[in-house]
Amino acid sequence: MTAEPLSARHYEARLLGISFEQVRAAAVWLMMASSFVVIIEPAPVDLMFVLVLLMFLTSGLAVSVLVIPMILYLLLYNIGGFISFIEVSNEQKAGMFVMTSAYMAVSAIFFAFYVAHDPVRRIVAFKNGYVMGAFIASAIAIAGYFDVGGTGEFLSPISRAQGLFKDPNVLSTYIILPALFLIQEVMLKTKGWRLPRYIALLTILACLFLSFSRGAWFNFAGAVTMMIVLTFVLTPSANTRSRIILLTIVGSGVVAMLLAYLVTLPEVRDLFLDRLTLVKSYDQGERGRFGIQLNSIQYLLESPFGFGPTLFRKLFGQDPHNVYLNAFASYGWLGGVAYMLLALSTIVIGFKAVMYRTPWQNASIVVYSAMLATILQGIQIDTDHWRHYYWMLGLTWGLYAASAAYVPPRQRTTAS
């Protein structure tokens, strides 16, 4: 089943000159803009998602067979979770864990069908709302970090930029995709308000640094490097390639100066030097993070249904800090294998989407770069309930479906 033409009936229904599609685009923008606060559950972005989903139930989604593998893996993953949950159904947190996984899966499927219908217009609505949400989240987190108005105790409880997120590690990875969008726009000289774009980018980068998340730093470094390289290699313009080289050099200098200024602040410098250590004391030893991970594997090999959702912490005293290990521990062999296949297949189809010459190729590059970096970061942290991970997952598959079905105008003219 393919998408209706852009002139289909859902564009024709108008009220006061505004089409229903424009109303839905505004709703998606508002949903993403509201994502700066997730310290409460359900978060505003979750409530907005329900509204947006209802607005798209009757039309406006491109149901593509190319997305079926993602749906299948998500289904198997959640079935594995439900089976494992039966064993520990008396655990209250386990039930919430399973429901959250199901919700995340639905959001990924929605975004896949959403962007596949009209990638050019819809990625803009998603991106602009997301950038706004990331900017607000970053500004609030920075204000909290520097205790502006006495907000530090609430917005930076562990002396790291956290804002209205429960964990600075989640905030810092949440703002990476918007940062990549902004960086690519600067490189490609995209039309729009330049000063607000620069302000938003510098604010987001400052927040990323002040979150002091080692995983997010590596995530961003890998993602931005891949995005720059892919954009450089795949652009057909020699002038654009020259501009990318120049701005990469200038941008690196600006970021270096920003970091140099921040580390002159005593409270920033001390924490930076502490977080710069790759392996902390709590990572080492038999009871450290890595020792616990290794010890848990022998028990998982004897447990086809895993330990049960959220039970890893109860058994070993801390979370697994490895999303793939956690998939097997929480959702058994079925869930673990399905999650691994989902990650591997996403890497493959995401790269294919990047290689297609389409009007939205640059967007595919940004999404894939952030997606791949997050998939790899899953080795170091539990990413299975990160909302932005599932947004990127859906976008990756949706852009792939749209790209595979795209026929360049010249070929369409020749065929007719």
Secondary structure, DSSP 8 states (H G I E B T S, - for coil): -----TTSHHHH-EETTEEHHHHHHHHHHHHHHGGG--SSSS-HHHHHHHHHHHHTSSSS----GGGHHHHHHHHHHHHHHHHHHHHTTT-HHHHHHHHHHHHHHHHHHHHHHHHHH-HHHHHHHHHHHHHHHHHHHHHHHHHHHTTGGG-HHHH-TTSS--TTSS-HHHHHHHTHHHHHHHHHHHHTT-SS-HHHHHHHHHHHHHHHHHTT-HHHHHHHHHHHHHHHHHHHHH---HHHHHHHHHHHHHHHHHHHHHHHHHTTSHHHHHHHHHHT-SS-GGGSSTTSHHHHHHHHHHHHTT-TT-S-TTHHHHHHSS--S-HHHHHHHHHHHHHHHHHHHHHHHHHHHHHHHHHS--TTHHHHHHHHHHHHHHHHHTTTS--TT-HHHHHHHHHHHHHHHHHHH---HHHHHHH-
